[in-house]
């Protein structure tokens, strides 16, 4: 058994990405987004950084401002110009959005870790 508290945010979220159904039951983008919001809030309330800064980081990738929350910005990045995708994702769109979600989170956390080491 391992101690999850000993893992970095990046290591912990990489484990979640490997088996998201263990954390959300049915694996959908919406459920994982809700889980990650809870993770972020809980981490910050406990004194950690969670995903603090990810919205601004995603906006820089998007290349323009957006009033949306960060999980919706991920959808904007996954499906540029397809506003209707926010209503209901197809099974294929769900898989595509989930894959990109975890890629972006890992890139964000890797950059944050690198900047903390410098």
C-alpha positions as CSV (number, residue, x, y, z in Angstrom):
1,X,0.0,0.0,0.0
2,X,1.2,3.5,-0.7
3,X,0.5,6.8,1.1
4,X,-1.4,9.1,-1.3
5,X,-0.4,12.1,0.9
6,X,3.3,11.4,-0.1
7,X,2.5,11.9,-3.8
8,X,2.7,15.2,-5.7
9,X,-0.4,16.5,-7.3
10,X,1.0,15.4,-10.6
11,X,1.7,11.9,-9.4
12,X,-1.7,11.6,-7.8
13,X,-3.7,12.8,-10.8
14,X,-1.7,10.5,-13.1
15,X,-2.9,7.6,-11.0
16,X,-6.5,8.9,-11.3
17,X,-6.0,9.2,-15.1
18,X,-5.0,5.5,-15.3
19,X,-8.3,4.3,-13.7
20,X,-10.8,7.2,-13.5
21,X,-13.7,4.8,-13.0
22,X,-12.4,4.1,-9.5
23,X,-13.0,7.7,-8.6
24,X,-16.2,8.6,-10.6
25,X,-18.0,5.4,-11.2
26,X,-19.3,5.9,-14.8
27,X,-16.4,7.6,-16.7
28,X,-17.6,10.7,-18.4
29,X,-16.0,14.1,-18.9
30,X,-18.6,15.8,-16.8
31,X,-18.1,13.4,-13.8
32,X,-14.4,13.8,-14.0
33,X,-14.6,17.6,-14.2
34,X,-16.8,17.5,-11.1
35,X,-14.3,15.2,-9.3
36,X,-11.4,17.5,-10.2
37,X,-13.2,20.6,-9.0
38,X,-13.7,18.8,-5.6
39,X,-10.1,17.7,-5.6
40,X,-8.9,21.2,-6.3
41,X,-11.0,22.8,-3.6
42,X,-10.1,20.1,-1.0
43,X,-6.4,20.3,-1.8
44,X,-6.4,24.1,-1.4
45,X,-8.5,24.0,1.8
46,X,-5.9,21.6,3.2
47,X,-3.1,24.0,2.4
48,X,-2.0,22.5,-0.9
49,X,-1.9,24.1,-4.3
50,X,-4.3,21.7,-6.1
51,X,-4.9,23.1,-9.6
52,X,-4.4,26.7,-8.7
53,X,-3.5,28.6,-11.8
54,X,-4.8,26.2,-14.3
55,X,-7.5,28.5,-15.7
56,X,-5.0,31.2,-16.6
57,X,-2.7,28.6,-18.0
58,X,-5.5,27.2,-20.2
59,X,-6.5,30.7,-21.3
60,X,-2.9,31.3,-22.5
61,X,-3.3,28.1,-24.6
62,X,-6.7,29.2,-25.9
63,X,-5.3,32.5,-27.0
64,X,-8.2,34.6,-26.0
65,X,-10.3,35.5,-22.9
66,X,-13.2,33.4,-21.9
67,X,-15.8,33.8,-19.1
68,X,-16.0,30.0,-18.7
69,X,-14.6,27.8,-15.9
70,X,-11.4,25.9,-16.6
71,X,-13.1,22.6,-17.3
72,X,-15.2,24.3,-20.0
73,X,-12.1,25.9,-21.4
74,X,-10.7,22.4,-21.9
75,X,-13.7,21.6,-24.0
76,X,-13.1,24.8,-26.0
77,X,-9.6,23.5,-26.7
78,X,-10.8,20.0,-27.5
79,X,-13.5,21.2,-29.9
80,X,-12.7,24.6,-31.2
81,X,-15.6,26.4,-32.8
82,X,-18.1,23.8,-31.6
83,X,-20.2,25.6,-28.9
84,X,-22.9,23.0,-29.2
85,X,-20.6,20.4,-27.7
86,X,-21.2,21.9,-24.3
87,X,-24.8,20.6,-24.3
88,X,-24.1,16.9,-24.5
89,X,-21.0,15.0,-25.5
90,X,-21.2,11.9,-27.7
91,X,-19.3,8.9,-26.4
92,X,-16.4,9.6,-28.8
93,X,-16.3,13.3,-27.7
94,X,-16.3,12.2,-24.1
95,X,-13.3,10.0,-24.7
96,X,-11.5,12.7,-26.6
97,X,-12.2,15.3,-24.0
98,X,-11.1,13.1,-21.1
99,X,-7.9,12.2,-22.9
100,X,-7.1,15.9,-23.5
101,X,-8.1,16.8,-19.9
102,X,-5.5,14.6,-18.4
103,X,-2.8,15.6,-21.0
104,X,-3.4,19.2,-20.2
105,X,-3.4,18.7,-16.4
106,X,-0.1,16.8,-16.7
107,X,1.5,19.5,-18.8
108,X,0.3,22.2,-16.4
109,X,1.6,20.4,-13.4
110,X,4.9,19.5,-15.1
111,X,5.4,23.2,-16.0
112,X,4.6,24.2,-12.4
113,X,7.0,21.6,-10.9
114,X,9.7,22.8,-13.3
115,X,9.2,26.4,-12.4
116,X,9.3,25.6,-8.7
117,X,12.6,23.8,-9.2
118,X,14.2,26.7,-11.0
